[in-house]
Amino acid sequence: MNEKLLALGKKLLAVLLAVLIPVLAAVISFDPFAKYDEGVVDCLEKTGGLVKGVCHADPDYELIKEAGINWTRKDIPFLYDHEGNISQSYLNWKAEMKAYADNGIKIFAITPYPYKFLEHGIDPRTPEGKLKVQETAKYYVEDLKDIVGIFQVTNEMGIDRFTLPLTIDEAAEFIAMQLEVMDPLCEEYDILLGYNIANFELPFKMLKYNDYLDYIGLDLYLGCFEDILHEIDTFVALAGLVHLISGKPIIYCEFGYMGYGEPKTPEEKVAVLQKYGYNSEAEATADMDNFIQKLPEDMKEEILELYPDYTAEQYADVIFRGEYMNHFYTSLPEGYYLDGYTHTPDGQAKFFADLIPKLLSKDYIVGTVIYCWGDSDSCYVCGQSDCPVETGWGLVDGQGNPKPSYYAVQKAFAESDR
């Protein structure tokens, strides 16, 4: 009965939001003076116009530029190796980014996660660790000033796999300690500086550091990871809300729509469980120690690392009803969609064709960065090739061939300029 009531409550909430969100988007996102705002003007001058970007581009430079894409967003490898020397992976990355820049594609760079520092014995929660984090952040700016045009300090704090073992308060401080030392250098070299939001608490905790920021980034994947918000105008409304609260220009640092994925039937879910030797979730929960060892290696390792002290019931919640549910069943649950947009290549294309003009029509939105360039052979979370969660986001397929979404983005970017 409780599950039925919960389902009914979600449906009623979804209907209510479908009515309210277009109105809220129109009201909250309205700012007729944004184009004259000093911060907006400054951003567009430094970037040379709207940021039209894509995450994780491959070096197919001409195909990227033919889509109207002028930026790629990339993660900076950790600066040091385990002997304390500048790492070869960083040097290789720098050379690779220079090749993009030499071919007319600008670099939007993300500094490393907290756990990367901890892996190298640097704890940002200690005074000594803070100094080392700041030393590293300054090095990145000085060393990459001729290649990088935008820095984003770390990524998606508030998401467990990226944030732990830091709390959200410690994560905000981790961002701030880097902003503090990067800001004067970025000002000197005309580089944009900011962070991105994937957690409702973070922007409020970061308000006191507003003076360090040129922009605030948003990451949003509506219709892909939840079953309540079905209106595409929510992207516009949330950008307007963050701008209203912060007064800062907005960049959509990550947004996209799964190009594949559909719900599995109850019978199909049982068939998945039977692959592991169980006939029900209850059976697997009762044998959780053994069950977890049978999971795909990548998913097993992440779950045990992030949640080492969970009970069998808690593991069952995250695997069967929480974050890993879609990975385990390699499916999307009922209700994971946007109204009017299917999880197909054509639905994905329609999503970009409709949303990009909506976003770039707002003067305080100074850029959009699509996730991502290419489809993946396997999911980076669970390692399974048939998992739709992290495999079908691309503008091109696994062989580098343009999908319908490529041409939708090409047209939308060509028609959006200011």
C-alpha positions in Angstrom: 0.0 0.0 0.0 2.8 2.4 0.9 4.5 1.8 -2.5 1.2 2.5 -4.3 0.7 5.7 -2.4 4.3 6.8 -3.1 3.8 6.1 -6.8 0.5 8.1 -6.8 2.2 10.9 -4.9 4.9 11.1 -7.5 2.4 11.2 -10.4 0.5 14.0 -8.8 3.7 15.9 -8.1 4.8 15.4 -11.7 1.5 16.8 -13.0 1.7 19.8 -10.7 5.3 20.5 -11.7 4.3 20.1 -15.4 1.9 23.0 -14.9 4.1 25.2 -12.7 7.5 24.9 -14.3 6.9 26.7 -17.6 5.4 29.6 -15.6 8.4 29.5 -13.1 10.8 29.4 -16.0 9.3 32.4 -17.7 9.3 34.4 -14.4 12.6 33.4 -12.8 14.6 33.4 -16.0 13.5 36.9 -17.0 16.4 39.5 -16.7 16.2 42.1 -19.4 19.4 43.8 -18.2 21.6 40.8 -18.1 23.2 41.6 -21.5 24.6 44.8 -19.9 25.8 43.1 -16.8 29.5 43.7 -16.2 30.1 40.0 -15.4 28.3 38.8 -18.5 30.1 41.2 -20.8 33.5 40.3 -19.2 32.9 36.6 -19.7 32.0 36.9 -23.3 35.0 39.2 -24.0 37.4 36.6 -22.4 35.8 33.7 -24.2 35.4 35.4 -27.5 31.7 34.9 -27.5 29.4 32.1 -26.4 31.0 28.9 -25.1 29.7 26.2 -27.5 31.4 23.1 -26.1 31.4 19.4 -25.7 32.8 17.2 -23.0 35.6 14.6 -23.7 36.1 15.3 -27.4 38.3 13.0 -29.4 40.9 14.7 -31.7 38.7 14.7 -34.8 39.3 18.5 -35.0 37.5 19.2 -38.3 34.4 17.2 -37.4 34.2 19.0 -34.0 34.5 22.5 -35.7 32.0 21.6 -38.4 29.4 21.1 -35.6 30.0 24.7 -34.5 31.8 23.5 -31.3 34.6 25.7 -30.2 35.5 24.3 -26.8 36.1 20.9 -25.2 35.9 20.3 -21.5 38.6 18.0 -20.1 39.8 16.7 -16.7 43.3 17.6 -15.7 45.3 14.6 -14.5 46.8 14.8 -11.1 50.0 16.9 -11.2 52.4 14.5 -9.3 53.3 10.9 -9.5 53.8 8.8 -6.4 57.5 9.9 -6.1 56.4 13.6 -6.0 57.6 14.4 -9.6 55.5 16.0 -12.3 53.5 13.1 -13.6 53.9 11.8 -17.2 50.1 11.6 -17.5 49.9 15.4 -16.8 52.6 16.2 -19.4 50.9 14.0 -22.0 47.6 15.7 -21.3 49.1 19.1 -21.6 50.6 18.2 -25.0 47.3 16.8 -26.1 45.4 19.9 -25.1 48.0 22.1 -26.9 47.1 20.1 -30.1 43.4 21.0 -29.6 44.3 24.6 -29.1 46.6 24.7 -32.1 43.7 23.4 -34.1 41.3 26.1 -33.0 39.5 24.3 -30.2 39.6 26.0 -26.8 40.2 24.2 -23.5 37.8 24.2 -20.5 39.8 22.4 -17.8 38.7 20.7 -14.6 41.0 20.5 -11.6 41.2 17.1 -9.8 38.9 15.5 -7.3 39.6 15.5 -3.5 40.3 11.7 -3.6 43.1 12.2 -6.1 45.0 14.3 -3.5 44.2 11.8 -0.8 45.6 9.0 -2.9 48.9 10.9 -3.0 49.0 11.6 0.8 47.6 15.1 0.6 44.7 15.7 2.9 43.0 19.0 2.1 41.4 19.1 5.6 44.8 19.7 7.2 46.8 22.9 7.1 49.7 21.2 5.3 47.3 19.6 2.8 45.6 22.9 2.1 48.9 24.5 1.2 49.8 21.7 -1.1 46.3 21.9 -2.8 46.8 25.6 -3.3 50.3 25.1 -4.6 49.0 22.6 -7.1 46.1 24.9 -8.2 48.5 27.8 -8.8 50.8 25.6 -10.8 48.0 24.6 -13.1 47.1 28.2 -13.9 50.7 29.3 -14.5 51.6 26.2 -16.5 48.4 26.1 -18.6 47.8 29.8 -19.1 48.5 29.7 -22.8 46.3 26.7 -23.4 43.3 26.9 -21.0 40.6 29.5 -21.3 38.3 28.4 -18.5 39.0 26.6 -15.3 36.4 24.7 -13.3 37.6 23.8 -9.7 36.9 20.1 -9.3 33.6 18.5 -10.3 30.2 17.8 -8.9 30.8 18.0 -5.2 27.9 16.5 -3.4 27.9 13.3 -5.6 29.3 10.6 -3.4 31.7 9.0 -5.9 33.4 12.3 -6.4 33.2 13.9 -2.9 33.8 11.1 -0.4 35.4 11.0 2.1 34.9 14.8 2.3 31.6 16.2 3.7 29.7 18.8 1.6 31.1 21.5 4.0 34.7 20.2 3.5 34.1 20.0 -0.2 33.0 23.7 -0.3 36.2 24.6 1.5 38.2 22.4 -0.9 36.8 24.5 -3.8 37.3 27.8 -2.0 40.9 27.2 -1.1 41.7 26.8 -4.8 39.6 29.7 -5.9 41.4 31.9 -3.4 44.8 31.4 -5.1 43.6 31.0 -8.7 41.5 34.1 -8.9 44.3 36.7 -9.1 46.2 34.7 -11.6 43.1 34.0 -13.7 42.3 37.8 -13.7 45.9 38.5 -14.8 45.7 36.0 -17.7 42.0 36.6 -18.7 40.9 33.1 -17.9 37.4 32.4 -16.6 37.2 30.8 -13.1 34.3 29.0 -11.5 32.9 25.7 -10.1 29.8 23.6 -11.0 26.7 22.6 -9.1 25.3 19.1 -8.9 23.9 19.4 -5.3 21.3 21.8 -4.0 23.3 22.6 -0.8 26.5 23.6 -2.5 25.5 27.0 -4.1 24.3 28.3 -0.7 27.6 27.2 1.0 29.6 28.9 -1.8 27.8 32.3 -1.7 30.5 33.8 0.6 33.1 33.0 -2.1 31.2 34.8 -4.9 33.8 37.4 -5.4 36.2 34.8 -6.7 33.9 33.6 -9.4 33.5 34.6 -13.0 30.7 32.1 -13.6 28.8 29.3 -11.9 28.4 26.0 -13.7 25.3 23.8 -13.8 25.3 20.0 -14.4 21.8 18.6 -15.2 20.5 15.4 -16.7 16.7 15.6 -16.3 14.7 12.6 -17.5 17.7 10.3 -17.0 18.2 9.8 -13.3 14.9 10.7 -11.7 11.2 10.2 -12.4 9.5 13.5 -11.3 10.8 16.4 -13.4 9.6 15.8 -16.9 9.5 19.4 -18.3 12.4 20.6 -20.5 11.8 24.1 -19.3 13.2 23.0 -15.9 16.7 23.5 -17.4 15.8 27.2 -18.0 14.1 27.6 -14.6 17.1 26.3 -12.6 19.6 28.4 -14.5 17.4 31.4 -13.8 17.2 30.5 -10.1 21.0 30.1 -9.7 21.6 33.4 -11.5 18.9 35.1 -9.4 20.6 33.9 -6.1 24.2 34.5 -7.1 24.1 37.3 -9.6 26.7 35.4 -11.7 26.7 34.4 -15.3 25.8 30.7 -15.9 27.5 28.0 -18.0 25.8 24.7 -18.5 29.0 22.7 -17.9 27.3 19.3 -18.5 23.9 18.5 -19.9 22.6 15.8 -22.2 20.1 13.1 -22.7 20.6 9.3 -23.0 20.3 8.1 -26.6 19.3 4.6 -25.5 17.5 2.8 -22.7 14.1 1.6 -21.7 12.5 -0.1 -18.7 12.8 -3.9 -18.1 9.7 -5.9 -17.3 9.5 -7.7 -14.0 10.3 -11.0 -15.8 13.4 -9.5 -17.4 14.5 -8.2 -14.0 14.2 -11.7 -12.6 16.3 -13.0 -15.5 19.0 -10.6 -14.5 18.9 -11.8 -10.9 19.1 -15.4 -12.1 22.3 -14.7 -13.9 23.8 -14.2 -10.5 22.1 -17.3 -9.0 19.1 -15.7 -7.3 15.4 -15.7 -8.0 14.5 -12.5 -6.2 16.0 -9.4 -4.6 15.1 -10.8 -1.2 17.2 -13.9 -1.9 20.2 -11.8 -2.9 19.8 -9.6 0.1 19.8 -12.6 2.4 23.1 -13.7 0.8 24.5 -10.2 0.4 28.2 -10.9 1.2 28.3 -13.5 -1.6 26.0 -11.6 -3.9 28.1 -8.4 -3.9 31.2 -10.4 -4.9 29.4 -11.6 -8.0 28.7 -8.1 -9.2 30.6 -6.6 -12.2 34.1 -5.8 -11.0 33.9 -2.0 -11.4 30.6 -1.7 -9.7 31.6 -4.0 -6.8 34.8 -2.1 -6.2 33.1 1.2 -6.2 30.3 0.1 -3.8 32.6 -1.5 -1.3 35.0 1.5 -1.4 32.3 4.1 -1.0 30.1 2.2 1.5 32.4 -0.2 3.4 30.2 -0.4 6.5 26.7 -0.8 5.1 24.4 -3.5 6.3 22.9 -6.0 3.9 19.7 -4.0 3.8 21.5 -0.8 3.0 23.4 -2.4 0.2 20.1 -3.7 -1.2 18.8 -0.2 -1.1 21.6 1.3 -3.2 21.8 -1.7 -5.6 18.1 -2.4 -6.2 16.4 0.9 -5.4 19.1 3.6 -5.4 22.0 4.8 -7.4 23.1 1.4 -8.8 19.7 0.1 -9.7 19.9 1.2 -13.4 23.4 -0.3 -13.6 22.5 -3.6 -12.1 19.4 -4.1 -14.2 21.0 -2.3 -17.3 17.8 -0.5 -17.8 15.9 2.7 -17.2 13.0 2.5 -14.7 9.5 3.7 -15.6 9.2 7.4 -15.5 12.8 8.3 -16.5 12.0 10.6 -19.4 11.2 14.1 -20.5 7.8 14.8 -22.0 8.2 14.6 -25.8 11.7 13.1 -25.8 12.3 9.4 -26.1 15.6 7.7 -25.1 16.5 7.0 -28.7 19.0 8.7 -31.1 16.1 10.8 -32.6 14.8 11.7 -29.2 18.2 12.8 -28.1 18.5 14.9 -31.2 15.2 16.6 -30.6 16.3 17.3 -27.0 19.3 19.3 -28.2 17.4 21.0 -31.0 14.8 22.3 -28.6 16.9 23.0 -25.5 20.0 24.8 -26.8 18.1 27.7 -28.3 16.1 28.1 -25.1 19.3 28.3 -23.0 21.3 30.5 -25.2 18.4 33.0 -25.6 19.1 33.9 -21.9 21.7 36.7 -21.8 23.2 35.5 -18.5 23.8 32.0 -19.9 27.2 32.5 -21.5 27.8 28.9 -22.6 26.6 25.3 -23.0 28.8 22.3 -22.9 27.2 19.1 -24.1 27.8 15.7 -22.5 29.4 14.2 -24.5 31.3 13.7 -27.8 31.2 10.0 -28.3 29.3 6.9 -27.3 31.2 4.5 -25.0 31.9 0.8 -25.4 31.1 0.2 -21.7 29.7 2.0 -18.7 32.4 3.7 -16.6 30.5 2.9 -13.4 29.6 -0.8 -13.8 31.8 -1.8 -16.8 28.9 -3.4 -18.7 28.6 -2.9 -22.4 24.8 -3.2 -22.4 24.3 -0.6 -19.6 22.5 2.4 -21.1 23.4 4.7 -18.2 26.9 5.8 -19.4 27.2 4.5 -22.9 24.8 6.4 -25.2 25.4 10.1 -24.5 27.5 10.8 -27.6 27.0 13.1 -30.6 28.9 10.5 -32.5 28.8 6.7 -32.3 31.6 4.4 -31.1 33.2 4.5 -34.6 33.1 8.3 -34.7 30.1 8.6 -37.1 27.7 11.5 -36.5 24.4 10.6 -34.9 21.2 12.6 -35.4 22.2 14.6 -32.3 25.4 15.8 -34.0 23.3 17.5 -36.7 20.8 18.9 -34.2 23.6 20.5 -32.3 25.3 21.8 -35.5 22.0 23.6 -36.4 21.3 24.9 -33.0 24.8 26.3 -32.5 24.8 27.9 -36.0 21.5 29.7 -35.2 22.5 30.8 -31.6 24.9 33.7 -31.4 25.4 37.0 -29.7 
